[in-house]
Amino acid sequence: MSERPQQYRFHQGDRVLPFAASEYDARLAGLRKIMADQGVEAAIFTSMHNIAYYSGFLYCSFGRPYGLVVTPTESVTISAGIDAGQPWRRCHGDNITYTDWQRDNYWRAILSVTGPGRVIGYEGDHLTLLQNQKLEAFLSPKTKVDIAPATMKQRMMKSRAEIDLIIHGANVADVGGFAIRDAVKEGAREIDIAMAGRDAMELEIAKRFPDAEYRDTWVWFQSGINTDGAHNPVTARKLQRGDILSLNTFPMISGYYTALERTMFVGECDAASRRIWDINVAAHEYGISLLKPGASCAEVTQKLNTFFEEHQVLQYRTFGYGHSFGVLSHYYGREAGLELREDIDTVLEPGMVISMEPMLTIPDGQPGAGGYREHDILIITEDSNIDITKYPYGPEYNIVD
């Protein structure tokens, strides 16, 4: 029997990418500057977000490792044979397919690009202990440099092309929100309402991006006690009159995350609930007014904390007031350097994209019990911000009969 290859190139079909080749070339140029500044000879990316950011390819792991190797002259995605030609069609640069016939062909494919004994850049927040051991064994690096923090900072600053895509995402999130509002009624299940929003968004994404791959778009639609957490999964709970609702739509376009989040009520809203809702809406509007270049994340956070403290509800806040957008999802890509929290000193700059999303959770059994959250997406401009979320917030529109 002939010997099977450890790796090969399987390039077929036409290449289709979320952005023009010039966009990826610009990102790689920024990366190579980072590498030069830190003395890195070859960068090895293992995370979904960085591989997608620098190449366009969003992998499906299913237990197999994937990679992107960037040197001063090359950019090569490393993919498993099970995917055939799809990774090449969906990536910028070269692609090598590794085979399963021999253990660790993944690392042999990486070695074929890096060579041994180099200064290797890696993602300290993603590379596992096991894969780090294999990196040492196969590449014999001269030394290693964690470049994850620097790449995160690069991703935080959005290009014009990224901002255009994010605006599309915010528009699609609004489409999902309106579909959900139309589906809200007494007796309907959370899951049925969530599916209405998801289906509307996926159809809208397909209309706007007919050549894209469609994956990961989802809805969290919670009611009653299920609204207490921002990330609570959908259930089959049936809506009752007077229920507090939390509408959360998340269209995913080529790995890019956007979101719409709104407080709603079924049919009526009691006085205690209305008081909390009004406070949260006021905090939301105040927070939006604070998102300007030159303000630090910690400064914005402290001002909102003071606002909530003055209204005697600060104890009901459970997380930060907003975060960055880009190549991220609930299982990859957090840009932790741009979050509205007390421990983040990042200063807002034009080209950043950030949410304003105050949330108050009143414990069950207390007047106004439930979770209240409003969420808009803001693009930081030269002197202020642009709000790209258009679905209305507040009681006037979101008490739904």
C-alpha positions, 0 to 999 in steps of 0.5 A, spaced: 500 500 500 502 506 498 504 511 503 499 516 505 501 524 505 501 527 512 499 534 508 497 536 502 493 542 498 486 541 496 484 548 493 478 548 488 472 552 487 472 560 487 474 564 493 469 568 497 470 572 503 467 577 507 471 582 505 476 584 499 483 582 499 486 589 501 482 589 507 486 582 510 492 585 507 491 591 511 490 587 517 496 582 516 500 588 515 498 591 522 500 584 525 506 584 522 508 590 525 506 587 532 511 581 530 516 586 528 516 590 534 516 584 539 521 580 535 516 574 533 518 570 527 512 566 526 505 567 529 501 561 530 494 562 531 489 557 534 483 561 536 477 562 531 477 569 532 484 571 530 484 566 524 477 569 522 480 576 523 486 575 519 484 570 514 476 570 513 476 563 515 471 561 521 473 554 522 468 548 525 473 544 530 469 538 532 475 536 536 480 537 531 485 543 531 485 548 526 491 554 525 493 560 522 501 561 521 503 568 519 510 569 517 513 576 514 512 573 507 506 568 508 499 567 511 497 559 511 491 556 514 491 549 517 485 545 516 483 538 517 481 533 511 474 533 513 473 540 510 476 538 503 476 545 499 472 549 503 477 552 508 481 555 502 475 557 498 473 561 505 480 564 507 485 569 504 492 566 503 495 559 502 491 553 505 494 546 507 490 540 509 493 536 514 491 528 514 488 524 520 492 518 518 498 519 523 497 523 529 500 530 530 500 531 522 497 538 524 503 540 528 508 537 522 503 542 517 505 548 521 512 546 522 513 546 514 511 553 514 515 556 520 521 551 520 524 549 527 528 554 532 524 560 531 521 565 535 514 563 536 508 568 537 502 564 540 495 566 544 496 565 551 489 565 552 487 560 547 493 555 546 492 549 551 497 546 555 497 539 551 498 543 544 503 547 548 507 541 549 506 539 542 508 546 540 515 545 544 516 538 541 515 539 534 517 546 533 523 547 538 522 554 539 528 559 540 523 562 545 515 564 545 511 570 545 504 571 547 501 576 542 494 575 544 493 582 548 496 586 542 492 582 537 486 584 541 488 591 541 488 591 533 481 588 533 478 593 537 479 598 532 475 597 526 476 599 519 471 602 515 469 595 512 468 592 518 463 598 521 459 597 514 458 590 516 457 591 523 451 596 521 448 591 517 448 586 523 445 592 527 439 592 522 438 585 522 438 585 529 432 590 529 429 585 523 429 580 529 426 584 534 420 586 530 419 579 528 419 577 536 414 583 538 409 581 532 410 574 535 409 576 543 402 574 546 399 570 552 400 563 552 406 563 546 412 559 548 419 562 549 421 557 544 416 559 539 417 566 539 425 565 539 424 561 533 420 567 529 426 572 531 431 567 528 428 565 522 427 573 520 434 574 521 437 568 517 432 570 511 435 577 512 442 575 512 441 571 506 438 577 502 443 582 504 449 577 503 447 572 498 454 569 498 456 568 505 456 562 509 450 562 515 451 559 522 450 561 529 445 566 529 440 566 535 435 569 540 435 569 547 428 570 549 426 570 556 420 571 560 418 572 568 423 569 572 427 567 566 429 574 565 434 574 571 440 573 567 443 576 561 445 569 558 439 565 560 437 560 555 430 559 552 425 555 555 418 552 553 415 557 559 408 560 556 407 567 557 402 570 562 399 577 562 403 582 566 410 578 565 416 581 564 420 579 557 427 580 555 428 580 547 435 579 545 437 578 538 444 576 535 445 575 528 452 572 526 455 575 519 461 571 517 463 571 525 461 578 526 457 579 532 451 584 533 445 584 538 439 588 540 436 587 547 430 590 550 425 590 556 418 588 554 412 586 558 405 582 556 399 587 556 401 591 562 406 593 567 405 594 574 407 601 578 413 597 581 416 594 575 415 601 571 419 605 576 425 600 575 424 600 568 424 608 567 430 608 571 434 603 567 432 607 561 434 613 564 441 610 565 441 607 558 440 614 555 445 617 560 450 612 558 449 613 551 451 620 552 457 619 555 460 614 550 465 620 547 472 619 545 477 621 550 472 618 556 475 612 559 471 605 560 472 606 568 470 613 568 463 611 564 462 606 569 463 610 575 458 615 572 453 610 571 454 607 578 453 614 581 447 614 577 444 608 580 446 609 587 443 616 587 436 612 585 438 606 590 438 600 585 446 600 584 446 593 588 441 590 583 447 591 577 450 584 576 455 586 570 459 591 566 455 596 562 457 595 555 463 591 550 466 591 544 463 588 537 467 585 532 469 577 531 466 574 537 460 570 539 458 567 546 464 561 545 470 565 542 473 572 541 471 577 547 475 583 546 476 584 554 480 591 553 474 594 551 468 593 556 465 598 561 467 596 567 471 599 573 477 595 572 478 597 564 482 604 563 482 603 556 480 610 553 475 611 547 477 612 540 474 614 534 473 607 530 471 603 536 464 600 536 461 599 543 454 597 546 451 601 552 447 596 556 445 597 563 441 591 566 438 591 573 435 584 576 430 585 582 430 578 586 424 574 585 418 576 590 420 583 591 416 588 587 418 589 580 422 582 580 425 581 573 431 583 569 431 589 565 436 591 560 436 596 554 442 595 549 444 599 543 450 599 539 454 605 538 460 607 533 465 612 536 466 618 532 471 624 532 467 628 537 461 623 539 458 617 537 453 614 532 447 609 535 446 604 529 440 601 533 433 603 531 428 598 534 425 603 540 426 602 547 422 603 553 414 602 555 411 606 550 413 601 545 414 595 548 408 593 553 405 588 547 398 586 547 
